[in-house]
Amino acid sequence: MAIKRDYYEVLGVSRECSPEELKRTFRKLAMELHPDRNPGNPEAEIRFKEAAEAYQVLSDADRRRSYDMFGHAGVAGGSADGFEGFGFG
């Protein structure tokens, strides 16, 4: 499994950025990396998807708070079903 980069680093914003700054920065990056603007460039496509994932998490206040507290594990999308093996199921 590849190690995920910090979402703030991916978008090039600080942890204290406002929602407006986050949106503005993502839109600029998305326009630059969009596959339609970079046909045949797999690296741009990968970076575009990475930026979209980062924005999806950081633009949602609850998910951003979880990410800030727990990193990628806080927004992994897991469910409580994973506790069955520990007697919590």
N, C-alpha and C positions, 0 to 999 in steps of 0.2 A: 504494500500500500504506500502510495506517495505521501510525503509529509505536506500538509496544506500550509500555505503561507498565511501570515496574519492578514485579516481582511482589511484593516486600516492601511497596511503597507501595500496591498494589492491596488487599492483605490488612490493611494497617495494623499491621504488626509490624516489629520491628527485625531486622537481619541476624543478631543473636546469639540470637534467640528459640529456645526449646526446642521439640522436636517436640510436646510436650503443649500449650504455649501456641499454637503454630501451628494445631493441630487445634481447640482451643477457640475461637480467633478465627475460623477459617473456618466452623465450624458456626454461630456466632452470625450471621455475615455472610450465610451461605447461607439461614438461616431468614428473615432480613430481606428478602433480595432474590429469593427463590424465585418463579418465575412464577405458581405457584398462589396465592400471597399477594398478587401484584401483577398481576391480570389486566388486559390491555390497556395495560400499561406497558412499552413496548419498551426504555426506558432501563434499567429494573430487570433485564430479561432479559439485556441486553448485559453489564451489570455482574456478574450472576450467572455467566454463562459465563466472563467474564474472571477472576473469583475462583476458579472451579472449575479453570481452566487453571493459574492460579498455584499453587493448592494441590497439584494433581497433580505439578507439578515440584518444589516445595519440600518436599513430604512424602516424597520419595524421596531418600535420602542421596546417592546417586551423581549423580542429576540436579541436586540442589541444589548440590553441589560444582562441577559443570560450569557451572551458571548463575552461581555466585559468581565463577568464574574468567573466563568468556567472555561472560556476559550471555545474551541471547536466542539468539545464534549458537551457544552451547554446547549448547542443547537443541532446536535447530530440527528435529531428526529427519531430517536429511540422511543420505545414504549415501556410501560411498567411490566410487560410480559417477560422482559429479560431477567426478572427477579424470581422466576419460578424455581430455578435450581437452588435458591437460597432459602427456601421455605416460606417465601412471601407470596407465592402464586395462588 
